[in-house]
């Protein structure tokens, strides 16, 4: 095989038509002469136009976002995060003042509170949450706790104040309003008043 001397070989660019040395062409394994048919200058010009194109930018952004949502990427990131968190660097960062401050701000943020609330609600309504609560209420531990449960003086004082607060009154009024509107409750009261009516009129007088 004759050793390649690119400088001695030239090729005509299919775009600009200029005869240029082979070093002025990119390598392309798929083409016959292993170089691109357009010269580097011409390809670069196309490339620059293409990459500056708004459409391409939008496409790249969408692609990146989709990639981040990709399960494979998420799994990879999970593994990476785990390794990082367990690494010396990661542990040091976790204990750093910067991260401490970040945790503090985040735990007090509205975002975190909303997340916690939503999470608790879904959990409590989930099969798992319901089953857990049921099991807990039937546990010996819970029964024992209930037996020994006594309010501390502090809690008693707190409840007293809370019971007289406007906040509690508003809560109770709202609760009673919806409570009385329940069909079952309505039926119960109706029956109750009818019984009372019967007792206070004729019947009671008859027996005495
Ligand atoms: Zn060219």
Boltz pocket constraint, residues with backbone or C-beta under 6 A from the ligand:
constraints:
  - pocket:
      binder: B
      contacts: [[A, 13], [A, 14], [A, 15], [A, 16], [A, 17], [A, 18], [A, 38], [A, 39], [A, 40], [A, 41], [A, 42], [A, 43]]
      max_distance: 6.0
